[in-house]
Amino acid sequence: MKIPANPLTKFLLGLGLSLGLGLGAQAAPTTSGPDADKQFFPIASYRVGPYASAGIQIWAGRIDYFRYLNEVEGGINGVKLVWQECETEWTAEKGIECYERFKNGLNGAPVAVYLPNGAPAAYALTDRAAQDKIPLITLAYGRTEAADGRVFPYIFPVMLTFYSEASALINYIAEREGGHDQLKGKKIATVYHDSAYGRETIEPLKLLAEKYGFENIQIPVADPGNEQSSQWRQVRQAKPDWVFLRTWGVSTPVAIKTAARFGFPADRIIGDVWASSEEDVIPAGEASKGYLALTPYPAGTGFDIHQRLKKHIIDTGKSDLKDLNSFGSVYYNSGLVDAIVSVEAVRTAQARFGNRPINGEEGQWGLENLKLDEQSLKKSGFHGLVQNLELSCGDHEGGGAVRVQQWDGQRWNLVSDWVQADRELLQPLIDAKSAAYAREKGITPRDCGKEP
């Protein structure tokens, strides 16, 4: 649907909306420009800096899927996609600059959702996004308390918060040990990056330890984690049954190699979602064989979407990947998952506002009404790669599950189905944290009692 350019038409459409004509498909945003009939997906990238090896694959996954949608499916209900990158180097300062550059769209194409692609920028943009009415998607990172949509209407820690990750970890260990009743007396140590990210699971693990009776051992690793002898000496002395490894970047292969040096087996270490990539295990060499990791976007090319991309994008030389060996890597698949959530939020919004470009306020509605079920995931080709997901006004996480994969020295192999967190148990912790934020900021929580 073309966006009306005639000023009188724009006025009448705006007047109709203001009078509440009750139309299901509301008028398009009154933008103009050569791409006003397209949907803009900004990419706040980091192709340079310490995390570039991860970022390059993530953007390739997103761009390959966007290109596939345009060339094979004709866009989103006929609306073509445009995208542009802005280099952030994974810093808050440049992340804010990129957001300010992109928030008003590109050549008339509006922004429906925004992915800050890094905890520093995500935290820094919390207030701005709410003011600008542009929803931020922080998939598997960011503020756990933002799962409470009553207080954070424009922040979406979609699919997995760190609290859910902690609960899913314990549920997987219970499964391996023969049931939750078998956790009593077990020792579970968390070796964590001593940062806001790393400390995020301390509170839920304390709650879970109290509930199930396991010994909860917390061992911090100072950034950047190049030397971890003292930490793994503590592990050896404590003799835990399992180690939860919550590191990031260079500290992950260092941890795996140091664990081997101190005699702790890799197949009793379970990595965090940000310690679950090829880049985490390949540098550790033989020491990483058997290492386990949690992930909401497992590695592999055995999903239907990969067959579609291989046929239409990879084999035709149109991929954004420079190294095709990374096709189906953890971070490439992460980009695909980011893309499907973004695209389906727009598609959901179009069902209410019309098959046209969607703005931020409408994108927020699309996210709060997003539902990815078996049928829709099979249709899009993402079944098995993406968990079932349903968001709402009050619930901005919606999923809360992971799969567990194991490194065999050459590739990742899935060793579990979706492992679900006990979100009901965690909810009081999230409510308390979001209530404290609301008090600090003077926010009156929305009433989500009547879901749209």
C-alpha positions in Angstrom: 0.0 0.0 0.0 1.5 3.3 -1.0 1.5 6.1 1.6 -0.7 9.0 0.5 1.3 12.0 -0.6 -1.6 14.5 -1.1 -1.8 16.9 1.9 -5.6 17.0 1.9 -5.7 13.2 1.9 -3.3 13.1 4.8 -5.4 15.6 6.7 -8.6 13.7 6.2 -7.1 10.4 7.2 -5.6 12.0 10.3 -9.0 13.6 11.1 -10.7 10.3 10.7 -8.4 8.6 13.1 -8.7 11.4 15.7 -12.5 11.1 15.5 -12.2 7.3 16.2 -13.8 5.9 13.1 -13.1 2.4 14.4 -11.4 1.1 11.3 -9.4 -2.1 11.7 -6.7 -1.0 9.3 -5.7 2.5 10.3 -4.0 5.1 8.2 -0.4 4.8 7.3 2.3 6.9 9.0 2.5 10.3 7.2 6.1 9.9 6.0 7.5 10.8 2.6 10.6 10.0 0.6 11.8 7.5 -2.0 11.4 4.5 0.4 8.2 5.6 2.1 6.5 2.4 0.9 9.1 0.2 2.5 9.9 -1.1 6.1 13.2 0.0 7.6 15.2 -2.4 9.8 18.2 -0.6 11.3 21.3 -2.7 12.1 23.4 -1.3 15.0 26.4 -3.4 14.1 29.9 -4.1 15.4 32.1 -5.3 12.6 35.2 -3.8 14.3 36.4 -4.2 17.9 36.7 -7.2 20.3 33.4 -8.8 19.4 33.5 -8.4 15.7 33.9 -12.1 15.0 30.5 -12.7 16.5 28.8 -9.6 15.0 29.9 -10.3 11.4 28.0 -13.6 11.5 24.9 -12.1 13.3 24.5 -9.4 10.6 24.9 -12.0 7.9 22.1 -14.0 9.3 19.8 -11.0 9.4 20.7 -9.6 6.0 20.4 -13.0 4.3 16.9 -13.4 5.7 15.9 -9.9 4.8 17.2 -10.5 1.2 15.4 -13.8 1.0 12.1 -12.1 2.1 12.5 -9.4 -0.6 13.5 -11.7 -3.4 11.5 -14.8 -2.8 8.5 -13.8 -0.7 8.1 -10.2 -2.0 8.6 -8.7 1.4 6.2 -8.7 4.3 2.7 -8.9 2.8 4.1 -7.1 -0.2 6.0 -4.4 1.8 9.7 -4.6 0.8 12.4 -4.3 3.4 15.3 -1.8 3.5 18.2 -1.9 6.0 21.3 0.1 6.8 24.2 -0.5 9.2 25.7 1.9 11.8 29.0 0.8 13.5 28.7 0.9 17.3 31.9 -1.0 18.3 29.6 -2.5 21.0 29.8 0.8 23.1 27.1 2.7 24.7 28.2 6.1 23.2 28.2 4.9 19.6 25.1 2.8 20.3 23.2 6.0 21.2 24.6 7.8 18.2 23.3 5.1 15.9 19.9 5.0 17.5 19.6 8.8 17.1 20.6 8.5 13.5 18.0 5.8 12.7 15.0 6.5 15.0 13.2 8.7 12.4 13.6 6.1 9.7 15.5 6.0 6.4 14.4 7.9 3.3 10.8 7.9 4.5 10.8 4.2 5.5 9.7 4.0 9.2 11.3 2.0 12.1 9.0 -0.5 13.7 11.4 -2.2 16.1 15.0 -1.5 17.1 17.7 -3.9 18.2 20.5 -2.2 20.2 22.7 -5.3 19.9 24.6 -4.9 23.1 23.9 -4.5 26.8 25.7 -1.1 27.1 23.4 0.5 24.5 20.3 -1.3 25.6 20.6 0.1 29.2 21.5 3.6 27.9 18.4 3.7 25.6 15.8 2.5 28.0 14.3 6.0 28.7 14.8 7.3 25.1 13.0 4.4 23.5 10.0 5.0 25.8 9.9 8.7 25.0 10.3 8.1 21.2 7.8 5.1 21.3 10.2 2.8 19.5 10.3 -0.8 21.0 13.7 -2.2 21.8 14.2 -6.0 21.3 16.9 -7.4 23.6 16.8 -11.1 22.8 18.6 -13.1 25.5 20.2 -10.1 27.2 19.4 -6.8 28.8 17.2 -6.0 31.7 15.4 -9.0 33.2 12.8 -6.8 34.9 11.8 -5.5 31.4 9.9 -8.7 31.0 7.2 -6.8 33.0 5.6 -4.9 30.3 3.5 -2.9 32.8 6.6 -0.9 33.7 8.6 -1.3 30.5 6.1 -0.9 27.6 8.9 -0.4 25.0 11.5 -2.9 26.1 11.3 -6.5 25.1 13.8 -9.1 26.5 12.2 -11.5 24.1 12.5 -15.3 24.4 14.9 -15.6 27.3 15.9 -13.5 30.3 18.9 -14.4 32.4 16.5 -15.4 35.2 14.8 -17.9 32.9 18.2 -19.1 31.7 19.2 -19.9 35.4 15.9 -21.8 35.9 16.3 -23.8 32.6 19.8 -24.7 33.6 18.6 -26.2 36.9 15.8 -28.0 35.2 18.2 -29.6 32.7 20.6 -30.6 35.5 17.6 -32.1 37.3 16.7 -34.0 34.2 20.3 -35.4 34.0 20.3 -36.3 37.7 17.0 -38.1 37.7 14.6 -35.5 39.0 14.5 -32.4 41.1 14.5 -34.4 44.3 17.9 -35.6 43.3 19.3 -32.1 43.4 19.4 -32.0 47.2 23.0 -32.1 48.4 24.5 -31.5 45.0 27.0 -28.8 44.4 26.5 -26.4 41.5 29.2 -23.7 41.0 28.7 -20.6 38.8 31.9 -19.2 37.4 30.8 -15.8 36.2 32.0 -12.6 34.5 32.1 -10.1 37.3 29.9 -7.5 35.6 26.2 -6.6 35.5 25.7 -9.3 32.9 27.5 -12.0 35.0 25.9 -11.1 38.3 22.4 -11.3 36.8 21.8 -14.9 37.7 23.0 -14.7 41.4 19.5 -13.9 42.7 17.5 -16.5 40.9 20.1 -19.2 41.6 19.8 -18.3 45.3 16.1 -18.9 45.1 16.4 -22.1 43.2 19.1 -23.4 45.7 16.7 -22.7 48.6 13.9 -24.5 46.8 15.8 -27.6 45.7 18.5 -27.9 48.4 21.6 -27.8 46.2 24.8 -25.9 47.3 25.1 -22.7 45.4 28.7 -21.7 44.8 29.4 -18.3 43.2 32.9 -17.6 41.8 33.6 -14.3 40.0 36.1 -13.7 37.2 37.4 -10.2 36.7 37.2 -8.7 33.2 38.7 -9.6 30.8 39.4 -13.0 32.3 42.7 -13.8 30.7 43.9 -15.5 33.9 41.6 -17.8 35.9 43.9 -20.1 37.9 42.6 -19.0 41.2 39.0 -19.5 40.2 39.5 -23.0 39.0 41.6 -23.8 42.0 38.5 -22.9 44.0 36.4 -25.2 41.7 38.8 -28.1 42.3 38.7 -27.5 46.1 34.9 -27.3 46.1 34.4 -30.4 43.9 31.1 -29.3 42.4 28.9 -31.8 40.5 28.3 -29.2 37.8 29.7 -25.8 36.7 27.6 -23.1 35.1 30.0 -21.0 33.0 28.7 -17.4 32.6 31.6 -15.8 30.7 31.9 -13.7 27.6 34.5 -13.2 24.9 38.1 -14.3 25.6 37.2 -15.4 29.2 35.3 -18.4 27.8 38.1 -20.4 26.1 40.4 -19.4 28.9 37.9 -20.9 31.4 37.6 -24.1 29.4 41.4 -24.6 29.0 42.0 -23.7 32.7 39.3 -26.2 33.8 41.1 -28.9 31.8 44.4 -28.0 33.4 42.8 -28.4 36.9 41.2 -31.7 36.0 37.6 -30.6 35.8 35.7 -32.4 32.9 34.3 -30.4 30.1 31.1 -32.5 30.0 30.2 -31.3 33.5 30.5 -27.6 32.4 27.4 -25.9 31.0 28.0 -22.6 29.2 25.7 -19.6 29.3 24.0 -18.5 26.0 26.9 -16.0 25.5 29.4 -18.8 26.0 27.9 -21.1 23.4 29.4 -20.3 20.1 32.1 -21.8 17.9 34.3 -18.8 18.8 34.1 -20.0 22.4 35.2 -23.6 21.9 37.5 -23.7 18.8 40.2 -21.6 20.5 40.2 -24.0 23.5 41.1 -26.9 21.2 40.9 -30.4 22.6 40.0 -29.1 26.0 36.5 -28.1 24.8 35.5 -31.6 23.6 32.3 -32.6 25.5 31.6 -29.0 26.6 27.8 -28.3 27.0 26.1 -25.0 26.4 22.6 -23.5 26.6 21.2 -21.6 23.6 17.9 -20.2 22.4 19.3 -20.4 18.8 21.1 -23.7 18.3 23.8 -24.2 15.7 23.2 -26.3 12.6 21.7 -26.2 9.1 19.2 -28.9 9.6 16.3 -26.5 9.8 13.9 -25.8 6.8 14.9 -22.1 6.7 18.5 -23.1 6.0 17.4 -25.2 3.0 15.5 -22.2 1.6 18.5 -19.8 2.2 20.9 -22.2 0.7 18.9 -22.5 -2.5 18.0 -18.8 -2.9 20.8 -16.9 -1.2 23.9 -19.0 -0.5 24.1 -21.0 -3.7 23.4 -17.9 -5.8 26.3 -15.9 -4.3 24.0 -13.4 -2.6 25.0 -14.1 1.1 26.4 -11.5 3.3 28.8 -14.2 4.7 32.4 -13.9 3.7 33.2 -17.4 5.0 30.5 -19.8 4.0 31.7 -22.3 6.7 29.9 -20.0 9.1 26.5 -20.8 7.5 24.5 -22.3 10.4 26.9 -21.2 13.1 25.5 -20.2 16.5 25.9 -16.5 15.7 24.6 -16.8 12.2 21.5 -18.5 13.5 21.2 -15.8 16.2 20.9 -13.3 13.4 18.1 -15.4 11.8 16.2 -15.6 15.1 16.6 -11.8 15.6 15.2 -11.3 12.1 12.2 -13.6 12.4 11.1 -12.0 15.6 11.4 -8.5 14.1 9.7 -9.5 10.9 6.8 -11.3 12.5 6.2 -8.4 14.9 5.7 -6.2 11.8 3.5 -8.9 10.2 1.4 -9.1 13.4 1.0 -5.3 13.4 0.0 -5.3 9.7 -3.0 -7.6 10.6 -4.4 -4.7 12.7 -3.1 -1.6 10.9 -3.0 -2.7 7.3 -0.4 -4.2 4.9 1.9 -1.2 4.9 5.0 0.0 6.6 4.7 0.1 10.4 5.9 2.7 12.8 7.3 2.3 16.3 4.1 2.7 18.3 2.4 0.1 16.0 5.5 -2.1 16.2 5.1 -2.1 20.0 1.5 -3.4 19.5 2.8 -6.0 17.1 5.3 -7.3 19.7 2.7 -7.4 22.5 0.5 -9.5 20.3 3.2 -11.7 18.7 2.5 -15.4 18.7 4.8 -17.9 17.1 3.3 -21.4 17.3 4.0 -24.7 15.6 2.0 -23.8 12.5 3.6 -20.4 12.0 7.1 -21.6 12.7 6.7 -24.5 10.1 5.3 -22.0 7.6 8.3 -19.7 8.0 10.8 -22.5 8.1 12.0 -21.8 11.7 10.4 -24.8 13.4 13.0 -26.4 15.8 15.3 -23.3 15.5 12.8 -21.1 17.4 10.8 -22.0 20.4 7.1 -21.3 20.6 6.6 -17.7 21.7 3.6 -15.6 22.9 4.0 -12.1 24.2 1.4 -9.8 25.8 1.0 -6.4 27.5 2.3 -7.8 30.8 4.7 -10.4 29.5 7.6 -9.2 27.3 9.6 -12.4 27.4 7.1 -14.9 26.3 9.3 -18.0 25.9 11.7 -18.9 28.6 13.2 -22.0 27.1 16.6 -23.2 25.8 18.1 -26.1 24.0 21.3 -27.8 25.2 24.1 -28.5 22.7 27.4 -30.3 23.1 30.7 -29.7 21.2 32.2 -32.9 19.8 35.5 -31.2 18.8 34.2 -30.4 15.3 30.6 -29.2 15.6 27.7 -28.6 18.0 25.2 -31.4 18.5 21.8 -30.9 20.1 21.4 -33.1 23.2 18.0 -31.9 24.5 14.7 -30.7 23.3 13.4 -27.3 24.6 14.0 -27.0 28.3 11.5 -24.7 29.9 12.2 -22.4 32.8 9.9 -22.2 35.8 8.7 -18.7 35.1 5.9 -18.8 37.6 8.5 -19.4 40.4 10.7 -16.5 39.1 7.8 -14.0 38.7 7.9 -12.5 42.2 11.6 -11.7 41.8 10.9 -9.9 38.5 7.9 -8.1 39.9 10.0 -6.8 42.9 12.7 -5.7 40.6 10.4 -3.9 38.2 8.5 -2.3 41.1 11.7 -0.9 42.4 12.5 0.6 39.0 9.0 2.1 38.8 9.5 3.8 42.2 12.9 5.1 41.2 11.6 6.6 37.9 8.2 7.7 39.1 6.4 5.4 36.7 2.8 4.4 37.1 2.6 0.8 35.8 0.1 0.1 33.1 -3.1 -1.9 33.8 -2.6 -5.1 31.8 -5.6 -6.7 33.4 -7.5 -6.5 30.1 -5.3 -7.8 27.4 -6.0 -6.4 23.9 
